């Protein structure tokens, strides 16, 4: 019984010691293979010799956001570096590489690549640092990181929202000039790969491409710089629904006042003020989501021209109202000049010259004898008031139709008639020029 009890304990102790020793042996073997402690990795490979070539390729995982207000973009990508460091070479019978995480990166030399014009950037660290290091027996190294970077993008909004924007993410060595480190795209244009599912709410991604050139700093010298360029085309449908279509409707609504009676002052004034205030709200809403640039945007041209059309419709009614008031003032002066002092109403008068009998006068005016002038004044000018008589229904209907038709003609000013054609025609002509230039 005692023997049976001790055997498992001895066996477990042996297994523990074996596993512990294997871990220690593997760690020592790894350090011996890479010889990390035997070299000074603060110096670049082949220090004092020609520039070390470092190949770069990038896989764009997502284009997270484009901000017009801040003029920047946010991108998540896999950044990979390729170079050869003979200090990391190790003997291998099967020519297999060894893969490590970010803990070994702090012990060896890696390129000091940074993002030019970067505002914020970080390496993802969930659940551990997203860093991979792969070392081959001949000393070639693959260094990969998953990074999210927010970089500046100089945007031109002169054609907004009918614009296209080209942004660039720039990579460059911070310390090593082109005499020490030569950055290059490892596979040319094939060095940049993108996920097919990349999409943005307001933009259509038209093209991704790579370029490279030298950058000069007066204090430090020349550096190799790599560019990730992408072109974005803005979707116009959102702005058609939110900006252009409401502005066009407000302009068309302001034209309704041209068909309203010129004497309906509250209706026409309230319509004009409402359209002006609505256009002001639309302009304010568009500018609130845009940077305060010092030049005119395409949407500003459309909105301000539409605002001018709405404002001119208000001024048009002001002119109509003023001219109507002047005309009525003149008519009242003429009416007072030719009015009769014999008690005849002053609404409408007719001057009749000649010698008329009493029966003729009564048949025209419908007045009784006590309303007419005396018989001895027939030879003078007689002022006759024309009124509706109660003789028959047919004659009353004909008179009413003639009176309404005359009232419609009088209540439509000549300015309103011309405005019904000039305003829509001019606005349509403006739209044709605008869309042909900016689209």
C-alpha positions as CSV (number, residue, x, y, z in Angstrom):
1,X,0.0,0.0,0.0
2,X,2.9,2.4,0.8
3,X,4.6,1.5,-2.5
4,X,1.4,2.2,-4.4
5,X,1.0,5.5,-2.7
6,X,4.5,6.8,-3.5
7,X,4.7,5.8,-7.2
8,X,2.3,8.5,-8.4
9,X,4.0,11.2,-6.3
10,X,7.4,10.3,-7.7
11,X,6.0,10.1,-11.2
12,X,4.4,13.6,-10.9
13,X,7.6,15.1,-9.5
14,X,9.5,13.6,-12.5
15,X,7.1,15.1,-15.0
16,X,7.2,18.5,-13.3
17,X,11.0,18.5,-13.4
18,X,11.0,17.4,-17.0
19,X,8.7,20.1,-18.2
20,X,10.5,22.7,-16.2
21,X,13.9,21.7,-17.6
22,X,12.5,21.6,-21.2
23,X,11.3,25.2,-20.9
24,X,14.7,26.3,-19.6
25,X,16.5,24.3,-22.2
26,X,14.3,25.8,-25.0
27,X,14.8,29.3,-23.7
28,X,18.5,28.9,-23.6
29,X,18.5,27.4,-27.1
30,X,16.6,30.3,-28.5
31,X,18.9,32.8,-27.0
32,X,21.8,30.9,-28.3
33,X,20.4,30.6,-31.8
34,X,19.6,34.3,-32.2
35,X,22.6,35.4,-30.2
36,X,20.7,38.5,-28.9
37,X,23.1,39.2,-26.1
38,X,26.3,38.9,-28.2
39,X,25.6,42.0,-30.4
40,X,24.8,45.6,-29.9
41,X,21.4,46.1,-31.4
42,X,21.4,49.8,-30.8
43,X,23.2,50.1,-34.1
44,X,21.6,49.4,-37.4
45,X,22.7,46.4,-39.4
46,X,25.9,46.8,-41.4
47,X,26.7,50.0,-39.6
48,X,29.3,52.1,-41.5
49,X,28.4,50.4,-44.8
50,X,25.9,51.2,-47.4
51,X,22.3,52.0,-46.6
52,X,20.2,49.0,-45.4
53,X,17.2,48.4,-47.6
54,X,13.9,48.1,-45.8
55,X,10.9,46.9,-47.8
56,X,7.4,47.9,-46.8
57,X,4.0,46.7,-47.6
58,X,0.6,47.7,-46.2
59,X,-2.8,46.0,-46.0
60,X,-5.6,48.5,-45.3
61,X,-8.1,46.9,-43.0
62,X,-10.6,49.8,-42.8
63,X,-11.0,53.5,-43.5
64,X,-12.8,54.5,-40.4
65,X,-13.8,58.1,-40.9
66,X,-13.3,61.3,-42.9
67,X,-13.7,64.6,-41.1
68,X,-14.3,67.8,-43.1
69,X,-14.2,70.0,-40.0
70,X,-10.9,68.7,-38.7
71,X,-9.5,67.9,-42.2
72,X,-8.2,64.5,-41.2
73,X,-9.0,60.8,-41.8
74,X,-8.6,57.7,-39.6
75,X,-7.3,54.4,-41.0
76,X,-6.6,51.0,-39.6
77,X,-3.8,49.0,-41.3
78,X,-1.3,46.2,-41.1
79,X,2.2,47.7,-41.5
80,X,4.9,45.2,-42.4
81,X,8.7,45.7,-42.7
82,X,11.2,43.5,-44.4
83,X,15.0,43.7,-44.0
84,X,18.0,41.5,-43.4
85,X,20.0,41.5,-40.2
86,X,22.8,38.9,-40.2
87,X,23.2,39.2,-36.5
88,X,19.9,37.3,-36.2
89,X,20.9,34.4,-38.5
90,X,20.9,31.0,-37.0
91,X,21.7,27.4,-38.3
92,X,18.7,25.3,-39.3
93,X,18.4,22.0,-41.0
94,X,14.8,22.4,-42.2
95,X,15.1,26.1,-43.1
96,X,12.1,27.0,-40.9
97,X,11.5,30.5,-39.5
98,X,10.9,31.3,-35.9
99,X,8.0,33.6,-34.9
100,X,7.9,35.8,-31.8
101,X,5.6,38.4,-30.3
102,X,6.3,42.0,-29.3
103,X,8.5,41.1,-26.3
104,X,11.5,40.3,-28.5
105,X,11.1,43.6,-30.5
106,X,12.5,45.5,-27.5
107,X,15.8,43.6,-27.6
108,X,16.7,43.9,-31.3
109,X,17.0,46.7,-33.9
110,X,13.8,47.6,-35.9
111,X,13.2,50.4,-38.4
112,X,12.1,53.6,-36.7
113,X,9.3,54.3,-39.2
114,X,6.7,57.0,-38.2
115,X,3.7,58.6,-39.9
116,X,4.3,62.1,-41.2
117,X,1.5,64.6,-40.4
118,X,0.0,62.1,-38.0
119,X,-2.3,63.5,-35.2
120,X,-2.9,60.4,-33.3
121,X,-1.8,56.8,-33.7
122,X,-1.6,53.6,-31.6
123,X,-0.7,49.9,-31.8
124,X,-3.6,47.7,-30.9
125,X,-3.0,45.9,-27.6
126,X,-6.0,43.7,-27.1
127,X,-5.5,41.1,-25.8
128,X,-1.7,41.6,-26.2
129,X,0.3,44.0,-28.4
130,X,-0.6,43.2,-32.0
131,X,3.0,42.8,-33.1
132,X,4.6,39.9,-34.9
133,X,8.3,39.2,-35.5
134,X,9.4,36.4,-37.8
135,X,13.1,35.6,-38.2
136,X,14.5,33.3,-41.0
137,X,17.7,31.3,-40.7
138,X,19.6,33.6,-43.2
139,X,18.8,36.7,-41.1
140,X,15.8,38.0,-43.0
141,X,13.2,39.6,-40.7
142,X,9.5,40.2,-41.1
143,X,8.1,42.8,-38.7
144,X,4.3,43.3,-38.7
145,X,2.1,45.7,-36.6
146,X,-1.6,46.5,-36.5
147,X,-2.0,50.2,-36.3
148,X,-4.8,52.8,-36.2
149,X,-3.6,56.2,-37.3
150,X,-5.4,59.6,-37.7
151,X,-3.5,61.8,-40.2
152,X,-4.0,65.2,-41.7
153,X,-5.6,65.6,-45.1
154,X,-5.6,68.9,-46.9
155,X,-9.0,69.2,-48.5
156,X,-10.2,71.6,-51.1
157,X,-13.9,72.4,-50.6
158,X,-14.3,74.8,-53.6
159,X,-16.5,72.2,-55.3
160,X,-18.2,70.9,-52.2
161,X,-20.4,68.8,-52.2
162,X,-19.6,67.9,-55.8
163,X,-16.0,67.4,-54.9
164,X,-13.3,64.7,-55.0
165,X,-10.6,64.5,-52.3
166,X,-7.2,62.9,-52.5
167,X,-5.5,62.1,-49.1
168,X,-2.2,60.6,-48.4
169,X,-0.7,58.6,-45.5
170,X,3.1,59.2,-45.4
171,X,5.7,56.9,-43.9
172,X,9.3,57.9,-43.2
173,X,12.3,57.0,-41.0
174,X,12.7,59.5,-38.2
175,X,16.4,59.1,-37.5
176,X,18.1,57.5,-40.5
177,X,18.6,59.5,-43.6
178,X,18.8,57.9,-47.1
179,X,22.5,57.2,-46.5
180,X,21.7,54.8,-43.7
181,X,18.2,53.4,-44.4
182,X,16.5,53.1,-47.8
183,X,12.7,52.7,-47.6
184,X,11.0,51.3,-50.6
185,X,7.7,49.6,-51.6
186,X,8.6,45.9,-51.5
187,X,6.4,44.9,-54.5
188,X,5.7,48.2,-56.2
189,X,2.0,48.9,-56.6
190,X,1.2,45.4,-55.4
191,X,2.6,46.4,-52.0
192,X,-0.7,48.1,-51.1
193,X,-3.7,45.8,-50.5
194,X,-7.2,46.8,-49.4
195,X,-10.2,45.0,-48.0
196,X,-13.0,44.7,-50.6
197,X,-15.5,45.5,-47.8
198,X,-14.1,49.0,-47.2
199,X,-16.9,51.6,-47.6
200,X,-17.8,55.0,-46.3
201,X,-21.2,56.6,-45.8
202,X,-20.5,59.9,-47.7
203,X,-17.7,58.8,-50.0
204,X,-17.0,56.4,-52.8
205,X,-13.4,55.1,-52.7
206,X,-12.2,55.4,-56.3
207,X,-8.5,54.4,-56.2
208,X,-5.7,53.4,-53.9
209,X,-2.1,53.7,-55.1
210,X,1.5,54.1,-53.8
211,X,4.2,56.6,-54.6
212,X,7.6,57.4,-53.1
213,X,10.0,60.4,-53.1
214,X,12.7,62.1,-51.2
215,X,12.0,64.6,-48.4
216,X,14.5,67.2,-47.5
217,X,15.0,68.8,-44.1
218,X,17.4,71.7,-43.8
219,X,18.8,70.6,-40.5
220,X,19.1,66.8,-41.0
221,X,19.2,66.0,-44.7
222,X,17.3,63.8,-47.2
223,X,14.9,61.0,-46.2
224,X,13.0,58.4,-48.1
225,X,9.3,58.9,-47.8
226,X,6.5,56.5,-48.9
227,X,3.0,57.6,-49.7
228,X,-0.3,55.7,-49.5
229,X,-2.6,57.8,-51.7
230,X,-6.4,57.2,-52.0
231,X,-9.0,59.2,-53.9
232,X,-12.5,59.7,-52.6
233,X,-15.6,60.8,-54.5
234,X,-18.4,62.3,-52.4
235,X,-21.9,60.9,-52.7
236,X,-24.2,63.7,-53.9
237,X,-27.6,62.0,-53.1
238,X,-27.5,62.9,-49.4
239,X,-27.0,66.6,-50.2
240,X,-29.7,66.6,-52.9
241,X,-32.2,65.5,-50.3
242,X,-31.0,67.7,-47.4
243,X,-29.9,70.9,-49.1
244,X,-30.5,71.3,-52.8
245,X,-34.1,70.0,-53.0
246,X,-35.4,72.0,-50.0
247,X,-33.7,75.2,-51.3
248,X,-35.3,74.7,-54.7
249,X,-38.7,74.2,-53.1
250,X,-38.4,77.4,-51.1
251,X,-37.6,79.4,-54.2
252,X,-40.6,77.9,-56.0
253,X,-42.8,78.6,-53.0
254,X,-41.8,82.2,-53.1
255,X,-43.2,82.4,-56.6
256,X,-46.7,81.6,-55.3
257,X,-47.1,85.2,-54.2
258,X,-47.1,86.4,-57.8
259,X,-50.6,84.7,-58.2
260,X,-52.0,86.1,-54.9
261,X,-54.2,89.2,-55.0
262,X,-52.0,92.2,-54.6
263,X,-54.4,93.6,-52.0
264,X,-53.9,90.5,-49.7
265,X,-51.1,92.1,-47.8
266,X,-50.9,89.6,-44.9
267,X,-50.8,86.6,-47.2
268,X,-48.0,87.8,-49.4
269,X,-45.9,89.3,-46.7
270,X,-46.1,86.3,-44.4
271,X,-45.2,84.0,-47.4
272,X,-42.2,86.1,-48.3
273,X,-40.9,86.3,-44.7
274,X,-41.4,82.5,-44.2
275,X,-39.4,81.6,-47.2
276,X,-36.6,84.0,-46.4
277,X,-36.3,82.6,-42.8
278,X,-36.3,79.0,-44.1
279,X,-33.5,79.8,-46.5
280,X,-31.5,81.4,-43.7
281,X,-31.9,78.2,-41.6
282,X,-30.8,76.0,-44.5
283,X,-27.6,78.1,-45.0
284,X,-26.8,78.1,-41.3
285,X,-27.3,74.3,-41.0
286,X,-24.9,73.6,-44.0
287,X,-22.2,76.0,-42.7
288,X,-22.4,74.5,-39.2
289,X,-21.0,71.2,-40.4
290,X,-18.2,72.7,-42.5
291,X,-14.8,74.2,-41.6
292,X,-14.7,78.0,-41.7
293,X,-12.8,78.3,-45.0
294,X,-12.0,81.7,-46.5
295,X,-13.2,80.8,-50.0
296,X,-16.6,80.2,-51.6
297,X,-17.9,76.6,-51.9
298,X,-20.2,75.4,-54.6
299,X,-23.0,74.8,-52.2
300,X,-22.7,78.4,-51.0
301,X,-23.2,79.7,-54.5
302,X,-26.4,77.7,-55.0
303,X,-27.8,78.6,-51.6
304,X,-27.0,82.3,-51.7
305,X,-28.4,82.6,-55.3
306,X,-31.6,80.9,-54.1
307,X,-31.7,83.2,-51.1
308,X,-31.4,86.2,-53.5
309,X,-34.3,84.9,-55.6
310,X,-36.5,84.5,-52.4
311,X,-35.5,88.0,-51.2
312,X,-36.2,89.5,-54.6
313,X,-39.8,88.0,-54.5
314,X,-40.3,90.0,-51.3
315,X,-39.0,93.2,-52.9
316,X,-41.2,92.5,-55.9
317,X,-44.3,92.7,-53.7
318,X,-43.0,95.8,-52.0
319,X,-42.7,97.4,-55.4
320,X,-46.2,96.2,-56.4
321,X,-47.7,97.5,-53.1
322,X,-46.0,100.9,-53.5
323,X,-47.1,101.4,-57.1
324,X,-50.6,100.3,-56.2
325,X,-50.8,102.8,-53.4
326,X,-49.5,105.6,-55.7
327,X,-52.1,104.7,-58.4
328,X,-55.0,104.6,-55.9
329,X,-53.9,108.0,-54.5
330,X,-54.0,109.5,-58.0
331,X,-57.4,108.0,-58.7
332,X,-58.8,109.5,-55.4
333,X,-57.5,112.9,-56.5
334,X,-59.2,112.6,-59.9
335,X,-62.4,111.4,-58.2
336,X,-62.4,114.4,-55.8
337,X,-61.9,116.7,-58.7
338,X,-64.9,115.5,-60.8
339,X,-67.1,114.5,-57.9
340,X,-70.6,116.0,-57.6
341,X,-71.9,117.8,-54.5
342,X,-75.5,116.7,-55.0
343,X,-75.4,113.6,-52.8
344,X,-74.5,111.1,-55.6
345,X,-72.2,108.4,-54.3
346,X,-68.5,108.7,-55.2
347,X,-67.8,105.1,-56.0
348,X,-67.8,105.3,-59.8
349,X,-68.9,108.1,-62.1
350,X,-69.3,108.7,-65.8
351,X,-69.2,112.0,-67.6
352,X,-71.9,112.4,-70.1
353,X,-71.9,115.4,-72.5
354,X,-74.9,116.5,-74.5
355,X,-78.6,117.1,-74.1
356,X,-80.3,114.0,-72.6
357,X,-83.9,113.5,-71.6
358,X,-85.0,112.5,-68.2
359,X,-86.1,109.1,-69.4
360,X,-82.7,108.4,-71.0
361,X,-80.9,109.3,-67.8
362,X,-83.1,107.1,-65.7
363,X,-82.6,104.1,-68.0
364,X,-78.8,104.4,-67.7
365,X,-78.4,105.1,-64.1
366,X,-81.4,103.6,-62.5
367,X,-82.1,106.7,-60.4
368,X,-85.4,108.2,-59.4
369,X,-86.5,111.7,-60.2
370,X,-85.4,113.2,-56.9
371,X,-81.9,111.8,-57.5
372,X,-81.5,113.5,-60.8
373,X,-80.4,117.0,-61.6
374,X,-83.1,119.6,-62.5
375,X,-84.4,120.0,-66.0
376,X,-82.7,123.3,-66.6
377,X,-79.3,121.8,-66.1
378,X,-79.6,119.3,-69.0
379,X,-77.4,121.4,-71.2
380,X,-74.5,121.1,-68.8
381,X,-72.3,118.2,-68.0
382,X,-74.2,115.6,-66.1
383,X,-72.5,113.2,-63.6
384,X,-74.3,109.9,-63.5
385,X,-73.7,107.2,-61.0
386,X,-73.8,103.7,-62.5
387,X,-75.2,101.1,-60.1
388,X,-76.7,97.7,-60.3
389,X,-80.4,97.7,-60.9
390,X,-83.0,95.2,-59.8
391,X,-84.7,95.0,-63.1
392,X,-84.0,91.3,-64.0
393,X,-81.8,88.3,-63.0
394,X,-80.2,88.0,-66.4
395,X,-79.0,91.6,-66.4
396,X,-77.7,91.3,-62.8
397,X,-75.7,88.2,-63.7
398,X,-74.2,89.9,-66.7
399,X,-73.3,92.9,-64.7
400,X,-71.7,90.8,-61.9
401,X,-69.6,88.8,-64.3
402,X,-68.3,92.0,-65.9
403,X,-67.6,93.5,-62.5
404,X,-65.6,90.4,-61.3
405,X,-63.6,90.3,-64.5
406,X,-62.8,93.9,-64.2
407,X,-61.7,93.4,-60.6
408,X,-59.3,90.5,-61.5
409,X,-57.7,92.6,-64.2
410,X,-57.3,95.5,-61.8
411,X,-55.9,93.4,-58.9
412,X,-53.1,91.9,-61.1
413,X,-50.3,94.3,-61.5
414,X,-48.1,94.3,-64.5
415,X,-45.0,93.6,-62.4
416,X,-46.7,90.3,-61.2
417,X,-47.4,89.3,-64.8
418,X,-43.8,89.7,-65.8
419,X,-42.4,88.1,-62.6
420,X,-44.4,84.9,-63.3
421,X,-42.1,84.4,-66.4
422,X,-38.9,86.2,-65.5
423,X,-38.3,84.5,-62.1
424,X,-38.8,80.9,-63.1
425,X,-36.9,81.4,-66.4
426,X,-33.9,83.0,-64.7
427,X,-33.7,80.3,-62.0
428,X,-33.9,77.5,-64.5
429,X,-31.1,79.1,-66.5
430,X,-29.0,79.4,-63.4
431,X,-29.5,75.7,-62.6
432,X,-28.4,74.7,-66.1
433,X,-25.1,76.7,-65.8
434,X,-24.5,75.6,-62.2
435,X,-24.8,71.8,-62.8
436,X,-22.9,71.9,-66.0
437,X,-20.0,73.7,-64.4
438,X,-19.7,71.8,-61.0
439,X,-21.0,68.3,-61.9
